[in-house]
């Protein structure tokens, strides 16, 4: 009887924890935008340029500052940051020409590809984060 109850509880929690569906079409669009706007500095593999441009691949900064990504991409970054224990001082230009939908796709590509996240942002979430 305990085994059945345990199996039921485990099944319930697994069902509740199921990750949301990733919109692969949006991620593919984000990849196109990344290749157009970001790859020259952050590189195709997301490893950046040693001690000049920070990596995106497995970057602790992305995980810790998820809610800032839309603002950073839109407005750029002009202060020094520490990524994976390394300080970077190179200024990043903004991409103000990107629409909110493009920005959402780009953020979600970066998070999906380089931070291995399945918790992608909605367009409405990105709009709210841009207002902050």
ABEGO torsion letter per residue (X at the ends): XAAAAAAAAAAAAAAAABBBBBBAAAAAAAAAAAAAAAAAAAEAAGAEBBGABBBABGBAAAAAAAAAAAAAAAAEBABBBBBGGBBBABBBBBBAABBAAAAAAAAAAAAAAAAGBABBBBAAAAAAAAAX
